[in-house]
Amino acid sequence: MTGIKIGQYVHGDSFLHSLDPRIKIICCIVIMVSVLINYSWYYLLFHLLLIIMAIKASGLSFRFMSGCLRSIRYLLLVTFVLQIFLTPGEAVLSLGRISISQEGLLIASINLLRLLILFFGSLLLIMTTSPIKLSAGIEFLLLPLNKLNIPVHHFTTILSISFRFIPTLIEEATIIKNAQRSRGAQFDSPNLIVRLKSYMAIIIPLFEASLLRAEELGEAMDSRCYTGHPNQLRMSSLKLMGKDLVLLGFMFLVLGIGISISLGSS
Amino acid sequence: MISIRNASYCYPQGERPALRNINLDIRENEILGIIGRNASGKSTLARLLNGVVIPSTGQVEIDGLSSAIPENRGLIKQKVALLLAEPDNQFVSNLVEEDVAFGPENLGLAPSEIRRRVDTALQMVSMEDYAKYPPYLLSGGQKQRVCIAGLLAMRPKYMVLDEPTAMLDPQGKKEVRKILGELKEQEGLSIIIISHDLEELLQADRLVWLEQGQIKLQDSSRNLLARVDVLRNAGLGGLEISRLIEQLNMAGYDIPSDILSPSELVEELCRLR
């Protein structure tokens, strides 16, 4: 299958694909909490190793996954640069009034590592779980909120449809961008204001097209008997297996170790 | 049978009615074509048939179920499937089989029955090999076939197709037309096609011409498609073969105007010699 886009579900029969979506979501949250509460290099590198193993177990290519980093390269760069220059501490390199501190380098590297783990962790979740299964998993985990009259089913339907429409809107944005460029929009102008104005010429028609699409989608869903009421009978029902529970136990063990390391160091 | 009696409809912000005094019967196992200029009320009529739009006055009955009664609307939508022009706006999932399963899931069927219906529907449109594909990797024709499968999985009796090939390339149009012919022959479905494409309407048994929200004319497709003057008025221009016959007759030949296929025309021309 060629033409896979970043963040879109890729069907497969791998170990990661076969896991219950609820477990994958919980594991993803556990990883997020673990890496955010802990500064230990070893602990973070261990998580990076886990992510690499998970990529291997997902059947997705390392080349494709590393290519996805392009989409967050500016975020990584800005985070890294700001951390190394703005963290006070013992200077290792000075360029006039600006200096790079040892602590800044350490914190910037740790945060870079954290961002990588969070990015790949969430990417693996959404690329190995179909939108319908993902929303079924989220719906199950948020079920208690129903008691507070929060419309969980509506929220998860919106979420899964948003995932579904990402490639369509990207394609639409590209078409509009090319159309506006052919009409003189200057997306590469050195003048920031001109560039911003050019991008506005994409956003407005894209927004309008999205509303039209939403209207038609609503009509199509209505025609297919969608009523907005939760329906627990899906083609692939959620089923917990032994491997799901083993993985969940392992991730909580990792979290427990992380918390004890964090408490020990503070 | 779908029966429309004296139905009129005006959109909430509309200045004049989109449909006026429509009387129409749609029989079982029939292909009905609806033609007309833009804004003549064709799409509103399509939505009237499956209960998405309820007539302001008059009545629409589907197998005896009135669309005016809210309790009937679920069953009506199950019986009368609606296909829109743009396949991309009809997908709810990023996986073909999950999308096809959306309708049966909404009907509250058992998972094993949903699976059976999805597999059968995908086989009916020859898309079973693409069950695990995301729709964005399919061609326009394949996408529309998946949308048709999504409707077939609900086991409808009538299918309303609102310009089903408008967004497709010639190959995609060919694929969808082939499927529609098969559905009528093999599944006994009634198909209502709204189209500006006369080649597509050749499959129809009967045509209805809508003009400013009213039925101006209805006749067998053979009779109506041969009338280039009517088709011009309906903004469709006429079939290429009918235009050719018109030119030949103007040049002094006497060829029957109801010929719609090249082979029939060749036969007629050979007879002239």
Interface residues (C-beta under 8 A of the other chain):
Chain A: M1 T2 G3 K5 Q8 Y9 V10 H11 S130 P131 I132 S160 I161 F163 R164 P167 T168 E171 R213 E216 L217 E219 A220 M221 D222 S223 R224 C225 Y226 T227 N231 L233 R234 M235 S236 S237
Chain B: R47 N50 V52 G74 K77 Q78 A81 L82 L84 E86 D88 N89 Q90 F91 V92 S93 N94 L95 E97 E98 A101 F102 G103 P104 E105 N106 L107 G108 L109 A110 P111 I114 R115 V118 K132 Y133 P134 Y136 L137 G150 L151 M154
